[in-house]
Amino acid sequence: MTVTKDLGKLPPAKVVPASRPIIRLVVADDHPVVRFGVKNMLMADPGFEVVAEAEDGDVAITQVLEHEPDILLLDVQMPRLPGLEAMRAIMSRSPRVKIILLTSTISTQQIIEALQIGARGIVLKDSVAGDLGESIRAVASGDYWIGGERVVNLVMALHGLMQKAAAQPERKTFGLTPRELEVVGCIVEGCSNKDVARQFNISEETVKRHLSNIFDKTGVSTRLELALFAISHKLVASD
């Protein structure tokens, strides 16, 4: 009979200790390479199951409402609907899901805002390989994950963050997002749109859209004016 042979070809089922149920996740990031890498990393662990992916904020909301995951991994910089706005919408309609923000860079003030909205964790993309699994388990168990470590008492953590934010000299960013500030830095370095697109793995159309938003927010109209504006207002490092 061929039934036995067919059964023998089935992939082995995930074996998870009874005390640790499988954690179901949705991965939301506009970069396909990032989504692929994060998904593969998670699926290699028998304790995780990626039930859906999303390429923008609107799709993230739809996938969360449809699949009701335990954890949403949400990129802060998302097209159509930014991560924080998507999180607000999700919190109002599906408050059970726990959200961990993935980001390349984030200020102390933005961390405070994200936690106040309802984020349960903040993970920097450059530390994903080392922290992601641990942060997911911490958040799934009811704790928070901030700055690379588990946080049990959110009130104390927020108090410390607010003290840190108050002690830092205010840096006026003219409403620029972290990604827009990164683009500004590239322009100051003399990068072309193609260079910027390659560096951040985005399309040149997306770069043009970022530049249009940056020009509107800063009131400049050329790349040279933007570079001079960025240097004079210390939007980039002095070196």
C-alpha positions as CSV (number, residue, x, y, z in Angstrom):
1,M,0.0,0.0,0.0
2,T,1.2,3.5,-0.7
3,V,-0.4,5.0,2.4
4,T,2.5,4.0,4.6
5,K,5.0,5.5,2.2
6,D,3.1,8.8,2.0
7,L,2.9,9.0,5.8
8,G,6.6,8.5,6.0
9,K,7.2,11.6,3.9
10,L,5.3,13.9,6.1
11,P,7.4,16.5,7.9
12,P,7.9,15.9,11.7
13,A,5.4,17.7,13.8
14,K,6.7,20.4,16.2
15,V,7.3,19.0,19.6
16,V,6.8,21.5,22.4
17,P,6.9,20.7,26.1
18,A,3.4,20.6,27.6
19,S,4.3,23.5,29.9
20,R,5.2,25.8,27.0
21,P,2.3,26.2,24.4
22,I,3.1,27.3,20.9
23,I,3.2,31.1,20.6
24,R,1.3,32.3,17.5
25,L,2.7,35.4,15.7
26,V,2.0,37.8,12.9
27,V,5.1,39.4,11.4
28,A,4.6,42.9,9.9
29,D,7.4,44.6,8.0
30,D,7.4,46.4,4.7
31,H,10.8,44.8,3.7
32,P,10.3,41.3,2.2
33,V,13.8,40.3,3.2
34,V,13.3,41.3,6.8
35,R,10.0,39.4,7.0
36,F,11.6,36.3,5.4
37,G,14.5,36.4,7.8
38,V,12.4,36.9,10.9
39,K,9.9,34.3,9.9
40,N,12.6,31.7,9.2
41,M,14.3,32.5,12.5
42,L,11.1,32.0,14.4
43,M,9.9,28.9,12.6
44,A,13.2,27.2,13.4
45,D,12.0,27.3,17.1
46,P,9.3,24.7,17.8
47,G,7.8,27.1,20.3
48,F,6.8,29.7,17.6
49,E,4.3,29.6,14.7
50,V,4.1,32.5,12.2
51,V,0.4,32.5,11.2
52,A,0.5,35.5,8.9
53,E,2.6,38.3,7.4
54,A,1.9,41.9,6.6
55,E,3.7,44.4,4.3
56,D,2.0,47.6,5.6
57,G,0.1,48.9,8.6
58,D,-3.4,48.4,7.1
59,V,-2.7,44.7,6.3
60,A,-1.2,44.3,9.8
61,I,-4.6,45.3,11.3
62,T,-6.5,43.0,9.0
63,Q,-4.2,40.0,9.7
64,V,-4.4,40.5,13.4
65,L,-8.2,40.7,13.4
66,E,-8.4,37.6,11.2
67,H,-5.9,35.4,13.0
68,E,-5.9,36.7,16.6
69,P,-2.3,35.9,17.3
70,D,-0.6,36.0,20.7
71,I,2.1,38.4,19.4
72,L,2.4,41.0,16.7
73,L,5.9,41.9,15.6
74,L,5.3,45.4,14.1
75,D,7.8,47.5,12.2
76,V,7.6,51.2,13.4
77,Q,8.2,52.6,9.9
78,M,5.4,51.1,7.7
79,P,3.8,52.4,4.5
80,R,0.2,53.5,4.2
81,L,-0.2,53.5,8.0
82,P,2.8,54.0,10.4
83,G,3.4,51.4,13.1
84,L,2.3,53.5,16.0
85,E,-1.0,54.4,14.3
86,A,-1.6,50.8,13.3
87,M,-0.9,49.9,17.0
88,R,-3.6,52.4,18.2
89,A,-6.1,50.8,15.8
90,I,-5.3,47.3,16.9
91,M,-5.4,48.1,20.6
92,S,-8.9,49.5,20.2
93,R,-10.2,46.5,18.3
94,S,-8.1,43.5,19.5
95,P,-6.6,44.5,22.9
96,R,-5.7,40.9,23.7
97,V,-2.8,40.8,21.2
98,K,0.6,41.8,22.6
99,I,2.7,44.0,20.3
100,I,6.5,44.1,20.0
101,L,7.8,46.9,17.9
102,L,10.7,46.3,15.6
103,T,12.8,49.3,14.7
104,S,16.2,50.4,13.4
105,T,16.3,53.4,15.6
106,I,14.0,55.0,18.3
107,S,14.3,57.8,20.7
108,T,13.6,57.6,24.5
109,Q,10.5,59.8,24.0
110,Q,9.2,57.5,21.2
111,I,9.7,54.5,23.5
112,I,7.6,56.2,26.2
113,E,4.9,57.0,23.6
114,A,4.8,53.5,22.3
115,L,4.5,52.0,25.8
116,Q,1.8,54.4,26.7
117,I,-0.2,53.4,23.5
118,G,0.2,49.7,24.5
119,A,3.4,48.3,23.1
120,R,4.7,45.4,25.3
121,G,8.2,45.3,23.8
122,I,10.8,47.3,21.8
123,V,13.4,45.3,19.8
124,L,16.1,47.0,17.7
125,K,16.6,45.3,14.3
126,D,20.3,45.0,14.8
127,S,19.8,42.9,17.9
128,V,17.0,40.7,16.5
129,A,19.1,37.6,16.3
130,G,20.1,37.7,19.9
131,D,17.0,39.1,21.6
132,L,13.9,38.2,19.5
133,G,13.1,34.8,20.9
134,E,13.7,35.9,24.5
135,S,11.7,39.1,24.1
136,I,8.7,37.2,22.6
137,R,8.7,34.7,25.5
138,A,9.0,37.5,28.1
139,V,6.1,39.4,26.5
140,A,4.0,36.3,26.1
141,S,4.4,35.5,29.8
142,G,3.1,39.0,30.7
143,D,6.3,41.0,31.2
144,Y,7.7,43.8,29.0
145,W,10.9,44.0,27.0
146,I,12.7,47.3,26.8
147,G,16.3,48.0,25.9
148,G,17.4,44.4,25.5
149,E,16.1,43.2,28.8
150,R,13.0,41.9,30.5
151,V,11.0,44.4,32.5
152,V,8.6,43.2,35.2
153,N,7.6,46.6,36.7
154,L,6.5,48.9,33.8
155,V,5.7,51.8,36.2
156,M,9.3,51.9,37.4
157,A,10.7,51.4,33.9
158,L,8.6,54.4,32.6
159,H,9.7,56.5,35.5
160,G,13.3,55.8,34.6
161,L,12.7,56.5,30.9
162,M,11.0,59.8,31.7
163,Q,13.9,60.9,33.9
164,K,16.3,60.0,31.2
165,A,14.3,61.9,28.6
166,A,14.1,65.0,30.8
167,A,17.9,64.9,31.3
168,Q,18.6,64.8,27.6
169,P,18.9,68.2,25.8
170,E,15.9,68.5,23.5
171,R,16.7,67.9,19.8
172,K,14.3,69.5,17.4
173,T,13.6,67.2,14.6
174,F,10.9,69.2,12.8
175,G,8.5,66.2,12.9
176,L,10.9,64.0,10.9
177,T,10.5,60.2,11.5
178,P,13.5,58.1,12.3
179,R,13.7,56.8,8.7
180,E,13.4,60.3,7.3
181,L,16.3,61.4,9.6
182,E,18.3,58.4,8.2
183,V,17.6,59.6,4.7
184,V,18.7,63.2,5.6
185,G,22.0,61.7,6.8
186,C,22.4,60.0,3.5
187,I,21.8,63.2,1.6
188,V,24.4,65.0,3.7
189,E,26.8,62.3,2.8
190,G,26.1,63.0,-0.9
191,C,24.1,59.8,-1.6
192,S,21.9,59.5,-4.7
193,N,18.4,58.2,-4.5
194,K,19.6,54.9,-5.9
195,D,22.3,54.8,-3.1
196,V,19.6,55.5,-0.4
197,A,17.3,52.9,-1.9
198,R,20.0,50.3,-1.9
199,Q,21.1,51.1,1.7
200,F,17.6,50.7,3.2
201,N,16.4,48.1,0.8
202,I,13.5,50.3,-0.5
203,S,12.4,51.5,-3.9
204,E,13.6,54.7,-5.4
205,E,9.9,55.8,-5.5
206,T,9.8,55.4,-1.7
207,V,13.0,57.5,-1.4
208,K,11.4,60.2,-3.5
209,R,8.3,60.1,-1.2
210,H,10.5,60.4,1.9
211,L,12.4,63.4,0.3
212,S,9.1,65.1,-0.6
213,N,7.9,64.7,3.1
214,I,11.3,66.0,4.3
215,F,11.2,69.0,2.1
216,D,7.7,69.8,3.3
217,K,8.6,69.5,6.9
218,T,11.8,71.5,6.8
219,G,10.8,74.1,4.2
220,V,13.7,73.5,1.8
221,S,13.4,72.8,-1.9
222,T,16.7,71.3,-3.0
223,R,19.1,68.6,-1.7
224,L,21.8,71.2,-1.1
225,E,19.5,73.3,1.0
226,L,18.5,70.2,2.9
227,A,22.1,69.3,3.6
228,L,22.9,72.8,4.8
229,F,19.7,72.8,6.9
230,A,20.5,69.5,8.5
231,I,24.0,70.5,9.4
232,S,23.0,73.9,10.9
233,H,20.2,72.3,12.9
234,K,22.3,69.4,14.0
235,L,20.0,66.8,12.4
236,V,23.1,64.7,11.7
237,A,26.3,64.0,13.6
238,S,28.9,66.8,13.4
239,D,31.4,64.6,11.8
